Amino acid sequence: MNDEKNNRLLNGVQLVHALPADDLADAMSIFTVPVVLGGGKKLFSDGSAPHAFTLTRSRVSITGVMIGQNERAGEIEVDKAALDIPSGAEEALQARPSREG
């Protein structure tokens, strides 16, 4: 997007899918509403180009809506997604014998 302006887009899911796919999104604000409806459209479409984002700000509204502001963060670093110290549940899962074989 243009460095001189902040463009805000409120539109349909087709546009939301097209922007990251065409590498046209350098920031996103994602609103998470605490309601389970049981269905809906995916935020990121299958086959989307992978992009790394960093959470730069977050807040929760008085109604419980979580608002996360994310900015592009360069190359994807998969190892950064792991927790530094695994939880007890993760250690138990890792200790299980593999079912392959």
C-alpha positions in Angstrom: 0.0 0.0 0.0 1.0 3.6 -0.4 3.4 4.9 2.2 1.8 8.3 2.1 -1.7 7.2 3.1 -3.4 4.7 5.3 -6.1 3.0 3.3 -8.9 1.3 5.1 -11.0 -1.3 3.4 -14.3 -2.6 4.6 -15.5 -5.0 2.0 -16.4 -8.5 1.0 -14.4 -11.6 1.6 -13.3 -11.8 -2.1 -11.3 -8.5 -1.6 -9.9 -9.7 1.7 -8.6 -12.8 -0.1 -7.2 -10.9 -3.1 -5.1 -8.4 -1.2 -2.7 -10.8 0.5 -2.7 -13.1 -2.5 -1.5 -10.2 -4.7 1.0 -9.0 -2.0 -1.0 -5.8 -1.5 -1.5 -5.8 2.3 1.2 -4.5 4.6 -1.0 -4.3 7.7 -4.2 -5.8 9.0 -6.5 -5.2 11.9 -8.3 -8.4 12.8 -11.5 -8.2 14.9 -12.3 -11.4 16.7 -15.9 -11.5 18.0 -16.6 -13.9 20.9 -19.6 -15.6 19.2 -19.6 -19.1 17.7 -22.0 -19.4 14.7 -20.9 -22.8 13.5 -20.0 -21.7 10.0 -18.8 -18.9 7.8 -16.1 -18.0 5.3 -12.4 -18.4 5.9 -10.4 -15.3 6.6 -7.5 -16.6 4.6 -8.3 -18.7 1.5 -6.7 -22.0 0.6 -3.7 -21.4 -1.6 -2.9 -17.9 -0.2 0.7 -16.8 -0.4 2.3 -17.1 3.0 3.3 -13.8 4.7 4.7 -13.1 8.1 3.0 -10.5 10.3 3.8 -9.2 13.8 1.2 -8.2 16.3 1.9 -4.5 17.0 -1.0 -3.7 19.1 -4.0 -5.4 20.7 -6.9 -4.5 22.8 -10.3 -5.8 23.9 -13.5 -3.8 23.6 -16.0 -3.6 26.5 -18.1 -6.1 24.6 -15.3 -8.6 24.4 -14.2 -8.1 20.8 -10.5 -8.6 20.5 -8.8 -6.2 18.0 -5.3 -7.2 16.8 -3.3 -4.8 14.7 -0.6 -6.7 12.6 2.1 -5.4 10.4 4.2 -7.2 7.8 7.3 -8.7 9.3 9.5 -9.9 6.4 10.3 -13.6 5.9 8.4 -16.3 7.7 10.4 -17.9 10.5 8.6 -21.2 11.4 10.8 -21.9 14.5 9.5 -18.6 16.1 6.0 -20.1 16.4 7.1 -22.6 19.1 6.9 -21.9 22.8 10.2 -21.5 24.6 9.1 -23.9 27.3 6.6 -26.7 26.4 3.6 -27.1 28.5 2.9 -30.3 30.5 0.4 -31.3 27.9 2.9 -30.8 25.1 5.6 -32.8 26.9 3.1 -35.6 27.4 2.2 -35.5 23.7 5.9 -35.6 22.7 6.6 -38.5 25.1 3.9 -40.7 23.4 5.2 -43.5 21.2 4.7 -42.8 17.5 1.8 -44.6 15.8 3.7 -44.8 12.6 5.5 -48.0 11.7 
